[in-house]
Amino acid sequence: MADGWGQHADQRADESAMLSVDSSTLWSILDKKGTQTMMEQLIAGGSVTDFATVNKRLESSWYSMDFLHGVKFDLTIATGDPFSASTVSSLLTAAVMVRR
């Protein structure tokens, strides 16, 4: 990754994944601001301590929904680093558990 090749390959993979969502019944691609707004709404207004730090590192997201066999929701969030990705995953898991 130091030579920049890893980043470009990762970016191409993300772009390919984003392009694949438009074949779903319902889909959306969000930019940085849209992703931050979505996450603030999902995680209780962003009141969690780690959220302010992670929110700055959210880059984009895309989701799709399929209703063929029930409801399938597929959300992908691009972050700036693996630590932020892990934190976002933990925050979303906690938010889902609290809402149940």
N, CA and C atoms as a LAMMPS dump frame, in Angstrom:
ITEM: TIMESTEP
0
ITEM: NUMBER OF ATOMS
300
ITEM: BOX BOUNDS ff ff ff
-5.0000000000000000e+02 5.0000000000000000e+02
-5.0000000000000000e+02 5.0000000000000000e+02
-5.0000000000000000e+02 5.0000000000000000e+02
ITEM: ATOMS id mol type element x y z
1 1 1 N 0.797 -1.187 0
2 1 2 C 0 0 0
3 1 3 C 0.849 1.263 0
4 2 1 N 2.073 1.184 0.396
5 2 2 C 2.921 2.364 0.441
6 2 3 C 3.125 2.951 -0.95
7 3 1 N 3.096 2.106 -1.979
8 3 2 C 3.286 2.607 -3.334
9 3 3 C 1.989 3.121 -3.958
10 4 1 N 0.876 3.001 -3.268
11 4 2 C -0.391 3.505 -3.781
12 4 3 C -1.201 2.491 -4.565
13 5 1 N -0.591 1.37 -4.936
14 5 2 C -1.315 0.375 -5.729
15 5 3 C -2.452 -0.257 -4.962
16 6 1 N -2.248 -0.547 -3.674
17 6 2 C -3.299 -1.162 -2.866
18 6 3 C -4.52 -0.278 -2.77
19 7 1 N -4.299 1.003 -2.617
20 7 2 C -5.416 1.931 -2.499
21 7 3 C -6.229 1.953 -3.795
22 8 1 N -5.554 1.973 -4.921
23 8 2 C -6.263 2.012 -6.19
24 8 3 C -7.056 0.726 -6.418
25 9 1 N -6.489 -0.397 -6.068
26 9 2 C -7.201 -1.67 -6.22
27 9 3 C -8.415 -1.705 -5.302
28 10 1 N -8.251 -1.239 -4.071
29 10 2 C -9.378 -1.191 -3.141
30 10 3 C -10.457 -0.254 -3.651
31 11 1 N -10.047 0.878 -4.187
32 11 2 C -11 1.852 -4.704
33 11 3 C -11.778 1.262 -5.877
34 12 1 N -11.112 0.547 -6.76
35 12 2 C -11.803 -0.082 -7.893
36 12 3 C -12.789 -1.13 -7.399
37 13 1 N -12.432 -1.885 -6.38
38 13 2 C -13.336 -2.893 -5.828
39 13 3 C -14.569 -2.227 -5.234
40 14 1 N -14.372 -1.105 -4.515
41 14 2 C -15.503 -0.37 -3.95
42 14 3 C -16.414 0.149 -5.046
43 15 1 N -15.832 0.686 -6.113
44 15 2 C -16.624 1.217 -7.213
45 15 3 C -17.423 0.105 -7.892
46 16 1 N -16.837 -1.063 -8.057
47 16 2 C -17.55 -2.19 -8.655
48 16 3 C -18.712 -2.617 -7.767
49 17 1 N -18.484 -2.649 -6.465
50 17 2 C -19.542 -3.02 -5.524
51 17 3 C -20.669 -1.997 -5.563
52 18 1 N -20.329 -0.715 -5.644
53 18 2 C -21.351 0.323 -5.715
54 18 3 C -22.201 0.172 -6.966
55 19 1 N -21.566 -0.141 -8.092
56 19 2 C -22.302 -0.273 -9.343
57 19 3 C -23.255 -1.465 -9.323
58 20 1 N -22.97 -2.457 -8.509
59 20 2 C -23.81 -3.655 -8.475
60 20 3 C -25.117 -3.439 -7.723
61 21 1 N -25.229 -2.393 -6.909
62 21 2 C -26.451 -2.207 -6.118
63 21 3 C -27.648 -1.836 -6.981
64 22 1 N -27.437 -1.235 -8.14
65 22 2 C -28.567 -0.763 -8.931
66 22 3 C -29.39 -1.881 -9.554
67 23 1 N -28.978 -3.123 -9.384
68 23 2 C -29.772 -4.24 -9.872
69 23 3 C -30.784 -4.707 -8.828
70 24 1 N -30.748 -4.145 -7.634
71 24 2 C -31.668 -4.511 -6.561
72 24 3 C -32.973 -3.733 -6.691
73 25 1 N -33.991 -4.208 -5.967
74 25 2 C -35.293 -3.563 -5.993
75 25 3 C -35.229 -2.128 -5.495
76 26 1 N -34.55 -1.915 -4.386
77 26 2 C -34.401 -0.592 -3.782
78 26 3 C -32.932 -0.409 -3.458
79 27 1 N -32.347 0.73 -3.819
80 27 2 C -30.919 0.932 -3.585
81 27 3 C -30.603 2.41 -3.474
82 28 1 N -29.445 2.702 -2.895
83 28 2 C -28.974 4.074 -2.799
84 28 3 C -27.467 4.076 -2.598
85 29 1 N -26.842 5.142 -3.084
86 29 2 C -25.421 5.382 -2.853
87 29 3 C -25.329 6.746 -2.185
88 30 1 N -24.659 6.805 -1.034
89 30 2 C -24.557 8.046 -0.275
90 30 3 C -23.134 8.577 -0.279
91 31 1 N -22.985 9.879 -0.379
92 31 2 C -21.665 10.501 -0.283
93 31 3 C -21.271 10.637 1.192
94 32 1 N -20.171 11.308 1.452
95 32 2 C -19.652 11.442 2.812
96 32 3 C -20.688 12.065 3.745
97 33 1 N -21.27 13.189 3.36
98 33 2 C -22.244 13.873 4.22
99 33 3 C -23.493 13.025 4.423
100 34 1 N -23.977 12.392 3.369
101 34 2 C -25.148 11.518 3.483
102 34 3 C -24.891 10.335 4.404
103 35 1 N -23.699 9.763 4.31
104 35 2 C -23.33 8.645 5.172
105 35 3 C -23.266 9.099 6.632
106 36 1 N -22.672 10.261 6.876
107 36 2 C -22.585 10.781 8.244
108 36 3 C -23.975 11.037 8.818
109 37 1 N -24.863 11.608 8.034
110 37 2 C -26.227 11.876 8.497
111 37 3 C -26.957 10.578 8.805
112 38 1 N -26.836 9.589 7.927
113 38 2 C -27.477 8.293 8.156
114 38 3 C -26.985 7.671 9.452
115 39 1 N -25.67 7.687 9.665
116 39 2 C -25.113 7.079 10.868
117 39 3 C -25.545 7.826 12.129
118 40 1 N -25.623 9.146 12.074
119 40 2 C -26.091 9.909 13.231
120 40 3 C -27.511 9.505 13.604
121 41 1 N -28.357 9.292 12.608
122 41 2 C -29.732 8.889 12.866
123 41 3 C -29.818 7.46 13.385
124 42 1 N -28.972 6.582 12.867
125 42 2 C -28.987 5.187 13.317
126 42 3 C -28.461 5.022 14.736
127 43 1 N -27.482 5.829 15.096
128 43 2 C -26.821 5.657 16.396
129 43 3 C -27.226 6.799 17.322
130 44 1 N -28.498 6.86 17.633
131 44 2 C -29.052 7.763 18.65
132 44 3 C -28.508 9.185 18.574
133 45 1 N -28.528 9.761 17.409
134 45 2 C -28.091 11.14 17.266
135 45 3 C -26.602 11.337 17.431
136 46 1 N -25.849 10.271 17.324
137 46 2 C -24.393 10.383 17.445
138 46 3 C -23.927 10.671 18.855
139 47 1 N -24.71 10.253 19.852
140 47 2 C -24.366 10.562 21.242
141 47 3 C -23.338 9.601 21.841
142 48 1 N -22.959 8.57 21.122
143 48 2 C -21.975 7.608 21.619
144 48 3 C -20.589 8.25 21.575
145 49 1 N -19.783 8 22.579
146 49 2 C -18.473 8.632 22.722
147 49 3 C -17.585 8.434 21.497
148 50 1 N -17.43 7.214 21.02
149 50 2 C -16.551 6.925 19.884
150 50 3 C -17.083 7.474 18.57
151 51 1 N -18.367 7.804 18.526
152 51 2 C -18.984 8.159 17.256
153 51 3 C -18.4 9.435 16.647
154 52 1 N -18.139 10.44 17.443
155 52 2 C -17.623 11.712 16.91
156 52 3 C -16.312 11.505 16.16
157 53 1 N -15.447 10.674 16.705
158 53 2 C -14.165 10.397 16.058
159 53 3 C -14.363 9.606 14.77
160 54 1 N -15.191 8.58 14.837
161 54 2 C -15.411 7.719 13.677
162 54 3 C -16.178 8.459 12.59
163 55 1 N -17.107 9.308 12.979
164 55 2 C -17.934 10.018 12.007
165 55 3 C -17.094 10.81 11.006
166 56 1 N -15.974 11.336 11.449
167 56 2 C -15.082 12.1 10.578
168 56 3 C -14.428 11.214 9.518
169 57 1 N -14.345 9.919 9.784
170 57 2 C -13.645 9.004 8.871
171 57 3 C -14.576 8.245 7.935
172 58 1 N -15.874 8.495 8.035
173 58 2 C -16.812 7.852 7.122
174 58 3 C -16.664 8.476 5.746
175 59 1 N -16.506 7.656 4.723
176 59 2 C -16.257 8.171 3.381
177 59 3 C -17.479 8.102 2.475
178 60 1 N -18.148 6.98 2.476
179 60 2 C -19.331 6.81 1.632
180 60 3 C -20.042 5.534 2.069
181 61 1 N -21.202 5.31 1.524
182 61 2 C -21.905 4.061 1.81
183 61 3 C -22.859 3.764 0.664
184 62 1 N -23.277 2.535 0.601
185 62 2 C -24.283 2.131 -0.355
186 62 3 C -25.053 0.983 0.238
187 63 1 N -26.334 0.948 -0.112
188 63 2 C -27.158 -0.14 0.399
189 63 3 C -28.137 -0.589 -0.665
190 64 1 N -28.622 -1.796 -0.47
191 64 2 C -29.651 -2.331 -1.35
192 64 3 C -30.624 -3.14 -0.51
193 65 1 N -31.839 -3.21 -0.994
194 65 2 C -32.866 -4.019 -0.338
195 65 3 C -33.498 -4.914 -1.392
196 66 1 N -33.734 -6.139 -1.006
197 66 2 C -34.352 -7.111 -1.896
198 66 3 C -35.534 -7.72 -1.156
199 67 1 N -36.676 -7.804 -1.82
200 67 2 C -37.888 -8.314 -1.183
201 67 3 C -38.328 -9.646 -1.769
202 68 1 N -37.446 -10.304 -2.493
203 68 2 C -37.797 -11.547 -3.165
204 68 3 C -38.138 -12.661 -2.172
205 69 1 N -37.335 -12.828 -1.139
206 69 2 C -37.565 -13.855 -0.11
207 69 3 C -37.575 -13.165 1.25
208 70 1 N -38.609 -12.412 1.549
209 70 2 C -38.633 -11.625 2.777
210 70 3 C -37.937 -10.304 2.506
211 71 1 N -37.258 -9.783 3.515
212 71 2 C -36.537 -8.521 3.357
213 71 3 C -35.056 -8.778 3.587
214 72 1 N -34.256 -8.458 2.59
215 72 2 C -32.8 -8.57 2.712
216 72 3 C -32.226 -7.168 2.573
217 73 1 N -31.519 -6.72 3.602
218 73 2 C -30.911 -5.398 3.613
219 73 3 C -29.405 -5.577 3.629
220 74 1 N -28.734 -4.993 2.649
221 74 2 C -27.282 -5.116 2.538
222 74 3 C -26.688 -3.712 2.572
223 75 1 N -25.93 -3.39 3.632
224 75 2 C -25.336 -2.071 3.812
225 75 3 C -23.825 -2.195 3.817
226 76 1 N -23.168 -1.356 3.042
227 76 2 C -21.713 -1.283 3.03
228 76 3 C -21.318 0.147 3.351
229 77 1 N -20.405 0.306 4.303
230 77 2 C -19.92 1.624 4.689
231 77 3 C -18.41 1.647 4.472
232 78 1 N -17.935 2.611 3.689
233 78 2 C -16.505 2.764 3.452
234 78 3 C -15.935 3.74 4.481
235 79 1 N -14.873 3.316 5.151
236 79 2 C -14.219 4.156 6.152
237 79 3 C -12.767 4.389 5.754
238 80 1 N -12.1 5.259 6.487
239 80 2 C -10.728 5.604 6.158
240 80 3 C -9.692 4.597 6.609
241 81 1 N -10.061 3.716 7.551
242 81 2 C -9.073 2.779 8.08
243 81 3 C -9.776 1.598 8.759
244 82 1 N -9.048 0.501 8.987
245 82 2 C -9.645 -0.687 9.603
246 82 3 C -10.166 -0.446 11.023
247 83 1 N -9.509 0.405 11.796
248 83 2 C -9.977 0.69 13.152
249 83 3 C -11.363 1.332 13.114
250 84 1 N -11.552 2.297 12.224
251 84 2 C -12.859 2.952 12.096
252 84 3 C -13.917 1.959 11.633
253 85 1 N -13.551 1.086 10.71
254 85 2 C -14.489 0.074 10.219
255 85 3 C -14.936 -0.839 11.357
256 86 1 N -14 -1.252 12.185
257 86 2 C -14.328 -2.108 13.327
258 86 3 C -15.226 -1.382 14.319
259 87 1 N -14.934 -0.116 14.568
260 87 2 C -15.741 0.67 15.504
261 87 3 C -17.157 0.867 14.968
262 88 1 N -17.287 1.174 13.671
263 88 2 C -18.609 1.336 13.063
264 88 3 C -19.399 0.035 13.182
265 89 1 N -18.758 -1.077 12.921
266 89 2 C -19.414 -2.373 13.028
267 89 3 C -19.93 -2.609 14.452
268 90 1 N -19.108 -2.315 15.434
269 90 2 C -19.52 -2.485 16.836
270 90 3 C -20.662 -1.551 17.198
271 91 1 N -20.598 -0.296 16.748
272 91 2 C -21.655 0.669 17.048
273 91 3 C -22.98 0.257 16.413
274 92 1 N -22.94 -0.222 15.181
275 92 2 C -24.17 -0.666 14.523
276 92 3 C -24.756 -1.9 15.19
277 93 1 N -23.903 -2.827 15.591
278 93 2 C -24.373 -4.016 16.297
279 93 3 C -25.053 -3.62 17.597
280 94 1 N -24.443 -2.703 18.346
281 94 2 C -25.032 -2.229 19.61
282 94 3 C -26.35 -1.515 19.349
283 95 1 N -26.412 -0.692 18.301
284 95 2 C -27.651 0.039 17.995
285 95 3 C -28.796 -0.921 17.659
286 96 1 N -28.499 -1.978 16.919
287 96 2 C -29.523 -2.97 16.582
288 96 3 C -30.009 -3.683 17.844
289 97 1 N -29.097 -4.023 18.73
290 97 2 C -29.476 -4.72 19.969
291 97 3 C -30.319 -3.823 20.873
292 98 1 N -30.001 -2.538 20.942
293 98 2 C -30.761 -1.62 21.778
294 98 3 C -32.179 -1.455 21.234
295 99 1 N -32.326 -1.423 19.932
296 99 2 C -33.65 -1.221 19.334
297 99 3 C -34.528 -2.451 19.413
298 100 1 N -33.95 -3.609 19.647
299 100 2 C -34.756 -4.834 19.782
300 100 3 C -35.376 -4.815 21.124
